[in-house]
């Protein structure tokens, strides 16, 4: 009976033949445990800077903006609707303006070579507020006298307030003291005076604001056009002539806002 005690065990078969002694592996050997003798990596490159990344904006900014818009937009729409309702309920109307009387004194137009005009215009306006619920403020009023599109004289008028339904008389005195006028103006005025009447254009500009109780509108520019205000001269083309408004009825004007 043989004994296996102390006899060596045969090696386990793995399916791969053992490489012969001294033969190299077909793949590189694993690296050592440390690439660096000291065990620590080298210091970083001093000229290298890591890229800077801006932090993302906090989310609460977008949330706050959405909440703010959700409050402001409805308030703006509500304010617009309220103003529109008030405007439609009150229905503001433009003032009604007319030239009730006009007189010219000392009218003297020099020869065509000098082209100077001397005249004193005395105008009276009637301004009626047709609104039954709103008063009107008038400020920075200016009156003009023109022949055609050429301005002959202008003056400023005093501001005033007009209550609802009121009618106000406004007087304007405009002086032309030897101002230069175009040659076409001289020819046109002399031709019209020969026919007995000269048609002047009168303009009134003003800043107006409507008021109803505590509610007021913003300021608007009111433009009043009084075209072909006929001034009759009895003494024709004589120097220092006097003239008056032709007709017995006031000359109605057009108001635009």
Secondary structure, DSSP 8 states (H G I E B T S, - for coil): ----TT--------SS----TT---SS-----S-SSTTSS-----TT-----------HHHHHHHHHHHHHHHHHHHHHHHHHHHHHHHH-----EEEEEEEEEEEEEE--TTT-EEEEEEEEEEEEE---SS-EEEEEEEEEEEEETTEEEEEEEE--EEE-TT-EEEEEEEEEEEEEE--HHHHHHHHHHHHHTEEEEEEEEEEEEEEEETTEE---EEEEEEEEEEEEEETTTT-TTEEEEESSSS-EE-EEE-
